[in-house]
Amino acid sequence: MPSSHNISRHINISEAEIRALRLRLQTEITWLSRQVEDLQGADDAPDLSLVQTYREMIFSRRALLGRIPR
């Protein structure tokens, strides 16, 4: 398995850019998770399609995060 240095050089992304991307994805996952919690905890019936969309967005961001070198 190639090191993160080799991967970042291969795709020409700096370590700082990788860290920034990881942070952005983590921030988005946190925000989306809070939105899901808020929707599910609301007094009104939750918008199930919106909850599902947020969950899919969380899933895709986690998958991408798992593929980015540390």
N, C-alpha and C positions, 0 to 999 in steps of 0.2 A: 504494500500500500504506500503510495507516495506521501511524502511529508507535506504539511500545509505550505511550507516555503515553496516546494516544487509546484504545487497546485496554483498558488497565487502568482507565481512567475509564469506558469503556463497560460493562465487566463488574464495576465497582466493587471491584476488588482493588488493594490498595496495592502499590507497588514492593517494599516489604519482604516482603509475602506472596508475591509472584512469586518473589523471590530464594529465600525459604524453600522454596517448592514445587520450584523447580529443584534446589536442594541435596538435598532429600529424594529426588527422583527419581534423581539421580546417585548418591546413597548406596545406594539400593535396587538400581540397576543393578549397581553394584560388588559388593554382597553376593550378588546372584543369579549374577553371573558367577563368583564364587569358589565358589559351591555347585556350579555346573556343572563347574568344573575339578576340584573335590574328588571329585565323583561319577565323573567320567571317569578320574581317577587312582587310584581305589580298587582294592585287590587283588581284591575281589569283583566280579562282573559288575554294571555300573551299572544302576540302575533307569531304563530308557529312557523310560518314560512320565513320570517325574519330571524327567529332563533336558529332555524336550520341553516340559513345562509351564514350567520355568524359562526356557527359550529364548523361549517365547511371551510370558512376563511381561516379559522384557528387551525384546523387540521392541515391545510395547505401551507400555512406559515411554519408550523412545527416540522412538517416534512422538509421544507426548504432549509430551515435552521439546522436540521440534522445532517444535511448534505454540505453545509458550509464548514470549512476547516476551522478549528479552534485556535 
